[in-house]
Amino acid sequence: MSKPVYDIGQVCELDRWETFQNGQPNDIFTRLRKEAPVYWHEEYLPFENGFWALTKHEDIVRVSKDPKTFSSATPGILMSYGDPEQGDPVATAALVGNMIAMDPPQHQVYRKMVSPRFSPKSIREFEEGLRNKIKEILDGLADKKEFDFVTEIAEKIPLWVLCEMMGIEESQRQKVRDIVNNLTDASSQMGNLNDAQKAAGADSKHSENALKVWVSYMELFKMGRDMIEERRKNPTDDLMSVVANSKVEGDGLPPELLDGFFLLMVIAGNETTRNTLTGGLIALTENPAEKLKLIQDPDLFSNATDEMLRWVSSVIYMRRTAACDTEIRGQPIKKGEKVVMWYGSANRDEEVFEDSHLFKVDREDAKKHIAFGAGEHLCLGNRLGQMQIRVLYEELLGRFPNIEAISKPTRVPSNFLNGISHLKVKI
């Protein structure tokens, strides 16, 4: 590691979920943007060496658009994949064997296969069905005074959309929902064990939840592989059939890529949207004047969607690895060093967003957010996610304009996803 140009000592622990237990640590990010925008961060895991933390919008966009210098594929997009001597090879292969952990030209080949299903035209064709589904969900809540926003609304919408796109039958959708929730619950319980509890003998509970995570992954992969096998025998017009019957240089896609694609769609596509839907309601509850603007001017819903995405920043970070010696803001970065991009910080960058600490549904620069990433890896489902957020809030505030959160959110202990598992609301 080269000596940091911006050396302010160890001021944060971004590699620990506890730092994010109350949401994004905006005070820490503000200080880093001002004092150390390229910050060398030590890691507490003994098998990891540390990383460069990027917190400025400009730098994150630059790195995102330069895959030749900053690789997603070596070894992947997570800060750490755990102890290499104890990891599960099947799950790890799926995590690194998907499009978001690829570099060009391989990345373009696989992205091109599925991108037609995410075109503006294809997304528009989903809107009527989505709106009807949301109305159905809201009809079922009309007689309830209080309920859990996550379980009753936010988790149902993206799951319905993804199942429709992928051709998952109605009889299998509850199973998908259970697997997703099992992964979230088990990961939460694993995260909630602090070092003192582990030292006191809680490792058995940690191991139990680790097994639960592994079993859930295997169930998810089996479901995906069964669907792939069926689509190869009986092709349909859904997204899974496209993936099942795609070929690269005459060969079908390898198992780890198929696992990774199914994981990416069912977990990543679902979690990110449902957390933005939930975080958006919290923002409206905390800013009633902004909610009133939406109710009085429905033309603001599209812009408010971008502001919710900026405000929540559901994906907290992505990692790249320097493929060669380089520099950022005069800071030398050595080949092989990790570079971690903190999207929540970039989306509060004062040089890009005026009054960045305020939630404003009529913000003129809201579209500059990078909640979906940038460059080669701009989220393929960005239009799909935006549509779900916009349509839900058009229908929700039209039906229940007084809806508000009445509890603190139960947050998923993670420094990767800004996740919320429960939020009590009243209508």
C-alpha positions as CSV (number, residue, x, y, z in Angstrom):
1,M,0.0,0.0,0.0
2,S,1.2,3.5,-0.9
3,K,1.2,6.1,1.9
4,P,-2.3,7.8,1.8
5,V,-2.4,11.3,0.5
6,Y,-5.4,11.8,2.7
7,D,-4.2,10.5,6.1
8,I,-6.7,11.1,8.9
9,G,-6.2,7.9,10.8
10,Q,-8.7,5.2,11.5
11,V,-12.0,7.1,11.7
12,C,-14.6,4.5,10.8
13,E,-15.4,0.8,10.5
14,L,-17.2,0.5,7.2
15,D,-16.4,-3.2,7.0
16,R,-18.6,-4.0,10.1
17,W,-22.4,-4.2,9.9
18,E,-22.7,-2.4,13.2
19,T,-21.7,0.9,11.6
20,F,-24.9,0.6,9.5
21,Q,-27.3,-0.6,12.2
22,N,-29.2,2.7,12.2
23,G,-29.0,3.3,8.5
24,Q,-26.3,4.9,6.3
25,P,-23.6,6.6,8.5
26,N,-24.0,10.0,6.8
27,D,-21.9,11.8,9.3
28,I,-18.9,9.5,8.6
29,F,-19.4,9.8,4.8
30,T,-19.6,13.6,5.1
31,R,-16.3,13.8,6.9
32,L,-14.6,11.4,4.4
33,R,-15.8,13.4,1.4
34,K,-14.4,16.6,2.9
35,E,-11.2,15.3,4.5
36,A,-10.3,11.9,2.9
37,P,-12.2,11.2,-0.4
38,V,-9.7,8.4,-1.1
39,Y,-9.3,6.8,2.2
40,W,-7.2,3.7,3.2
41,H,-9.4,1.5,5.4
42,E,-8.0,-1.3,7.4
43,E,-10.1,-4.5,7.8
44,Y,-10.8,-6.4,11.0
45,L,-10.8,-9.8,9.2
46,P,-7.4,-11.4,9.5
47,F,-7.4,-12.8,6.0
48,E,-8.2,-9.4,4.3
49,N,-5.6,-6.6,3.7
50,G,-7.8,-3.4,3.6
51,F,-9.3,-1.3,0.9
52,W,-9.5,2.2,-0.6
53,A,-12.8,3.8,0.3
54,L,-14.3,6.1,-2.4
55,T,-17.0,8.5,-1.2
56,K,-17.2,11.2,-4.0
57,H,-19.7,11.0,-6.8
58,E,-17.2,12.0,-9.5
59,D,-14.6,9.3,-8.4
60,I,-17.2,6.5,-8.2
61,V,-18.5,7.3,-11.7
62,R,-15.0,7.4,-13.1
63,V,-14.1,4.0,-11.6
64,S,-17.4,2.5,-12.8
65,K,-16.7,3.6,-16.3
66,D,-13.2,2.2,-16.4
67,P,-13.4,-1.6,-16.2
68,K,-10.1,-2.0,-17.8
69,T,-8.4,-0.4,-14.9
70,F,-10.9,-1.3,-12.1
71,S,-12.0,-4.9,-12.5
72,S,-15.3,-6.5,-11.3
73,A,-14.1,-10.0,-12.0
74,T,-10.9,-10.3,-10.0
75,P,-12.1,-11.7,-7.6
76,G,-15.6,-10.1,-7.5
77,I,-17.8,-7.2,-6.3
78,L,-18.0,-8.0,-2.5
79,M,-15.6,-6.5,0.0
80,S,-14.9,-10.1,1.2
81,Y,-16.1,-13.5,0.4
82,G,-15.3,-14.9,3.8
83,D,-12.5,-17.2,5.0
84,P,-11.3,-18.9,1.8
85,E,-10.6,-22.1,3.8
86,Q,-14.2,-22.3,5.1
87,G,-16.4,-21.0,2.3
88,D,-18.9,-22.9,0.3
89,P,-17.7,-23.4,-3.2
90,V,-21.1,-23.7,-4.8
91,A,-22.5,-20.5,-3.3
92,T,-19.2,-18.6,-3.9
93,A,-19.2,-19.7,-7.6
94,A,-22.7,-18.4,-8.0
95,L,-21.8,-15.1,-6.3
96,V,-18.9,-14.5,-8.6
97,G,-20.4,-16.3,-11.6
98,N,-22.9,-13.7,-12.7
99,M,-23.0,-10.6,-14.8
100,I,-22.2,-8.1,-12.1
101,A,-18.9,-9.9,-11.4
102,M,-17.7,-9.8,-15.1
103,D,-15.6,-7.5,-17.1
104,P,-15.8,-6.7,-20.9
105,P,-16.0,-8.3,-23.3
106,Q,-17.5,-11.3,-21.4
107,H,-19.9,-9.0,-19.6
108,Q,-21.4,-7.5,-22.8
109,V,-22.0,-11.0,-24.3
110,Y,-24.1,-12.1,-21.3
111,R,-25.8,-8.8,-20.8
112,K,-26.9,-8.7,-24.5
113,M,-28.6,-12.0,-24.1
114,V,-31.2,-10.7,-21.6
115,S,-31.2,-7.0,-22.2
116,P,-34.2,-7.1,-24.7
117,R,-36.4,-8.2,-21.8
118,F,-35.5,-5.0,-19.9
119,S,-36.1,-2.6,-22.8
120,P,-38.4,0.4,-22.3
121,K,-41.1,-1.3,-24.5
122,S,-40.9,-4.5,-22.5
123,I,-41.1,-2.6,-19.2
124,R,-44.1,-0.6,-20.3
125,E,-46.0,-3.8,-21.2
126,F,-45.7,-4.7,-17.5
127,E,-47.2,-1.6,-16.1
128,E,-50.9,-2.4,-16.4
129,G,-50.5,-5.8,-14.8
130,L,-48.4,-4.3,-12.0
131,R,-50.9,-1.6,-11.3
132,N,-53.7,-4.1,-11.1
133,K,-51.7,-6.3,-8.7
134,I,-51.0,-3.3,-6.5
135,K,-54.7,-2.4,-6.4
136,E,-55.4,-6.0,-5.4
137,I,-52.9,-5.8,-2.6
138,L,-54.2,-2.4,-1.3
139,D,-57.8,-3.7,-1.5
140,G,-56.8,-6.4,0.9
141,L,-55.5,-3.8,3.4
142,A,-58.4,-1.4,3.3
143,D,-60.0,-2.8,6.5
144,K,-56.7,-2.8,8.5
145,K,-55.7,0.1,10.6
146,E,-52.1,-1.0,11.2
147,F,-49.9,-3.5,9.4
148,D,-46.3,-4.3,8.5
149,F,-45.5,-2.4,5.3
150,V,-42.6,-4.8,4.4
151,T,-44.5,-8.1,4.6
152,E,-47.9,-6.7,3.3
153,I,-46.7,-4.5,0.5
154,A,-43.0,-3.9,-0.2
155,E,-41.9,-7.5,-0.5
156,K,-44.9,-8.6,-2.5
157,I,-44.5,-6.2,-5.4
158,P,-41.0,-6.9,-6.7
159,L,-41.4,-10.6,-6.1
160,W,-44.6,-10.6,-8.2
161,V,-42.8,-8.8,-11.0
162,L,-39.8,-11.0,-11.0
163,C,-41.9,-14.2,-10.9
164,E,-44.0,-12.9,-13.8
165,M,-40.8,-12.1,-15.9
166,M,-39.1,-15.4,-15.1
167,G,-42.2,-17.6,-15.5
168,I,-42.3,-18.9,-12.0
169,E,-45.6,-20.6,-11.5
170,E,-48.1,-19.4,-8.8
171,S,-47.6,-22.7,-6.9
172,Q,-43.9,-22.0,-6.5
173,R,-44.0,-18.3,-5.6
174,Q,-44.6,-18.9,-1.9
175,K,-41.5,-21.1,-1.8
176,V,-39.4,-18.3,-3.5
177,R,-40.7,-15.9,-0.9
178,D,-39.9,-18.2,1.9
179,I,-36.3,-18.8,0.6
180,V,-35.7,-15.1,0.3
181,N,-37.0,-14.4,3.8
182,N,-35.0,-17.4,5.3
183,L,-31.8,-15.9,3.8
184,T,-32.6,-12.5,5.2
185,D,-33.6,-13.8,8.6
186,A,-30.6,-16.2,9.0
187,S,-28.2,-13.5,7.8
188,S,-29.7,-11.1,10.3
189,Q,-29.2,-13.5,13.2
190,M,-25.6,-14.2,12.1
191,G,-24.9,-10.5,11.9
192,N,-26.4,-9.8,15.3
193,L,-23.9,-12.0,17.0
194,N,-21.1,-9.6,18.2
195,D,-17.6,-10.7,19.2
196,A,-18.5,-10.8,22.9
197,Q,-21.4,-13.2,22.3
198,K,-19.3,-15.4,20.1
199,A,-16.6,-15.6,22.8
200,A,-19.3,-16.5,25.3
201,G,-20.3,-19.6,23.3
202,A,-22.8,-18.4,20.7
203,D,-20.8,-19.9,17.9
204,S,-23.2,-22.9,17.8
205,K,-26.1,-20.5,16.9
206,H,-23.9,-18.8,14.3
207,S,-23.2,-22.2,12.8
208,E,-26.9,-23.1,12.8
209,N,-27.8,-20.0,10.9
210,A,-24.8,-20.5,8.5
211,L,-26.3,-23.9,7.7
212,K,-29.7,-22.3,7.2
213,V,-28.2,-19.9,4.7
214,W,-26.4,-22.7,2.9
215,V,-29.6,-24.8,2.7
216,S,-31.6,-21.8,1.4
217,Y,-29.0,-21.3,-1.3
218,M,-29.1,-24.9,-2.4
219,E,-33.0,-24.8,-2.5
220,L,-32.8,-21.7,-4.7
221,F,-30.2,-23.2,-7.0
222,K,-32.2,-26.4,-7.3
223,M,-35.4,-24.5,-8.2
224,G,-33.4,-22.5,-10.9
225,R,-31.8,-25.6,-12.3
226,D,-35.1,-27.5,-12.5
227,M,-36.6,-24.5,-14.3
228,I,-33.7,-24.4,-16.7
229,E,-34.1,-28.1,-17.5
230,E,-37.8,-27.7,-18.1
231,R,-37.3,-24.7,-20.4
232,R,-34.8,-26.6,-22.5
233,K,-37.3,-29.3,-23.0
234,N,-40.3,-27.0,-23.4
235,P,-39.2,-23.4,-24.3
236,T,-41.6,-20.6,-23.5
237,D,-41.4,-16.8,-23.9
238,D,-40.2,-15.9,-20.4
239,L,-36.8,-14.7,-19.2
240,M,-35.8,-18.1,-17.8
241,S,-36.3,-19.7,-21.2
242,V,-34.1,-17.1,-22.8
243,V,-31.3,-17.9,-20.4
244,A,-31.8,-21.7,-20.6
245,N,-31.5,-21.7,-24.3
246,S,-28.8,-19.1,-24.8
247,K,-25.4,-20.3,-26.1
248,V,-21.9,-18.8,-26.1
249,E,-19.6,-20.1,-28.8
250,G,-22.0,-23.0,-29.4
251,D,-22.2,-24.1,-25.8
252,G,-25.0,-23.6,-23.2
253,L,-24.3,-21.4,-20.1
254,P,-22.2,-23.1,-17.4
255,P,-24.0,-24.2,-14.1
256,E,-22.4,-21.6,-12.0
257,L,-23.5,-18.8,-14.3
258,L,-27.1,-20.2,-14.3
259,D,-27.0,-20.3,-10.5
260,G,-25.6,-16.8,-10.4
261,F,-28.3,-15.4,-12.8
262,F,-31.1,-17.0,-10.7
263,L,-29.6,-15.7,-7.5
264,L,-29.1,-12.2,-9.0
265,M,-32.7,-12.0,-10.2
266,V,-34.5,-13.5,-7.2
267,I,-32.4,-12.0,-4.4
268,A,-30.8,-8.8,-5.7
269,G,-33.7,-7.7,-7.9
270,N,-36.2,-8.3,-5.1
271,E,-34.2,-7.0,-2.1
272,T,-33.1,-3.7,-3.7
273,T,-36.6,-2.6,-4.8
274,R,-38.4,-3.6,-1.7
275,N,-36.0,-1.7,0.5
276,T,-36.4,1.4,-1.6
277,L,-40.1,1.1,-1.4
278,T,-39.9,0.9,2.4
279,G,-37.3,3.6,2.7
280,G,-39.4,5.9,0.6
281,L,-42.3,5.6,3.0
282,I,-40.0,6.5,5.9
283,A,-38.8,9.5,4.0
284,L,-42.4,10.7,3.3
285,T,-43.3,10.1,7.0
286,E,-40.4,12.2,8.2
287,N,-41.1,14.9,5.6
288,P,-44.9,15.4,5.5
289,A,-44.6,18.6,3.5
290,E,-43.0,16.6,0.7
291,K,-45.7,14.0,0.8
292,L,-48.3,16.8,0.5
293,K,-46.5,18.1,-2.6
294,L,-46.9,14.6,-4.2
295,I,-50.6,14.4,-3.3
296,Q,-51.2,17.9,-4.7
297,D,-49.1,17.4,-7.9
298,P,-49.1,13.9,-9.3
299,D,-46.7,14.9,-12.0
300,L,-44.0,14.8,-9.4
301,F,-44.2,11.0,-8.8
302,S,-41.5,10.2,-11.4
303,N,-39.1,12.7,-10.0
304,A,-39.9,11.6,-6.4
305,T,-39.0,8.1,-7.5
306,D,-35.4,9.2,-8.3
307,E,-35.3,11.1,-5.0
308,M,-36.3,8.0,-3.1
309,L,-33.6,6.0,-4.9
310,R,-31.0,8.7,-4.1
311,W,-32.1,9.0,-0.5
312,V,-32.2,5.3,0.3
313,S,-29.3,4.0,-1.8
314,S,-30.4,0.4,-1.3
315,V,-27.0,-1.1,-2.5
316,I,-24.5,0.4,0.0
317,Y,-21.3,-0.4,-1.9
318,M,-19.7,-2.3,-4.7
319,R,-16.1,-3.3,-4.9
320,R,-13.6,-3.1,-7.8
321,T,-10.0,-4.4,-7.9
322,A,-7.1,-2.4,-9.5
323,A,-6.0,-4.4,-12.6
324,C,-2.8,-2.3,-12.8
325,D,-1.0,0.5,-10.9
326,T,-3.1,3.7,-11.2
327,E,-4.1,6.7,-9.1
328,I,-7.3,8.5,-7.9
329,R,-7.1,12.2,-6.9
330,G,-3.3,11.9,-6.8
331,Q,-3.4,8.8,-4.5
332,P,-1.4,5.9,-6.0
333,I,-3.4,2.7,-6.1
334,K,-1.4,-0.5,-6.5
335,K,-2.3,-3.4,-8.8
336,G,-4.4,-5.9,-6.8
337,E,-5.7,-3.4,-4.2
338,K,-9.4,-3.3,-3.4
339,V,-11.4,-0.1,-4.3
340,V,-14.8,0.1,-2.6
341,M,-17.4,2.6,-3.9
342,W,-19.9,3.9,-1.3
343,Y,-23.0,4.8,-3.2
344,G,-24.9,6.2,-0.2
345,S,-22.1,8.8,0.2
346,A,-22.0,9.6,-3.5
347,N,-25.7,10.3,-3.5
348,R,-25.2,12.9,-0.7
349,D,-22.2,14.6,-2.4
350,E,-22.6,18.3,-1.8
351,E,-20.8,19.1,-5.1
352,V,-23.5,17.3,-7.0
353,F,-26.7,17.6,-5.0
354,E,-27.7,21.0,-3.6
355,D,-28.9,20.7,0.0
356,S,-28.0,17.0,-0.3
357,H,-29.1,16.4,3.3
358,L,-32.7,17.2,2.5
359,F,-35.4,14.9,1.0
360,K,-37.1,16.9,-1.8
361,V,-39.6,15.2,-4.2
362,D,-39.2,18.2,-6.6
363,R,-35.4,18.1,-6.5
364,E,-34.1,19.3,-9.9
365,D,-31.0,17.2,-9.8
366,A,-32.5,13.9,-8.5
367,K,-31.8,12.0,-11.7
368,K,-28.0,12.4,-11.1
369,H,-28.2,9.7,-8.4
370,I,-26.2,6.5,-8.9
371,A,-28.3,4.2,-6.8
372,F,-28.2,1.8,-9.9
373,G,-24.5,2.2,-10.4
374,A,-22.9,3.6,-13.5
375,G,-21.1,2.7,-16.6
376,E,-20.8,-0.9,-17.8
377,H,-22.6,-2.2,-14.8
378,L,-25.5,0.2,-14.7
379,C,-28.3,-2.0,-13.2
380,L,-30.1,-3.8,-16.1
381,G,-33.3,-3.6,-14.2
382,N,-33.2,0.1,-13.4
383,R,-36.3,1.0,-15.4
384,L,-38.2,-1.9,-13.9
385,G,-37.3,-0.8,-10.4
386,Q,-38.2,2.8,-11.1
387,M,-41.6,1.7,-12.5
388,Q,-42.5,-0.3,-9.4
389,I,-41.7,2.5,-7.1
390,R,-43.6,5.1,-9.1
391,V,-46.7,3.0,-9.6
392,L,-46.9,1.9,-6.0
393,Y,-46.8,5.4,-4.7
394,E,-49.2,6.7,-7.3
395,E,-51.7,4.1,-6.1
396,L,-50.8,4.1,-2.4
397,L,-51.1,7.9,-1.9
398,G,-54.2,8.0,-4.0
399,R,-55.8,5.4,-1.9
400,F,-54.3,6.0,1.6
401,P,-53.0,9.6,1.6
402,N,-52.6,9.5,5.4
403,I,-50.4,6.4,5.5
404,E,-47.4,6.8,7.8
405,A,-44.8,4.8,9.6
406,I,-45.5,4.4,13.3
407,S,-42.4,2.4,14.4
408,K,-38.7,2.4,13.9
409,P,-37.6,0.2,11.0
410,T,-36.1,-3.2,11.8
411,R,-32.9,-3.1,9.8
412,V,-31.1,-6.1,8.4
413,P,-27.6,-6.1,9.8
414,S,-25.5,-5.6,6.7
415,N,-23.0,-3.1,5.2
416,F,-23.9,-4.2,1.7
417,L,-27.7,-3.9,1.5
418,N,-29.6,-1.1,3.2
419,G,-32.3,-3.6,4.1
420,I,-35.4,-3.3,6.3
421,S,-37.3,-6.4,7.4
422,H,-40.2,-4.8,9.3
423,L,-41.9,-1.4,9.4
424,K,-45.2,-0.9,11.2
425,V,-47.6,1.6,9.5
426,K,-51.1,2.9,9.9
427,I,-53.5,4.1,7.3
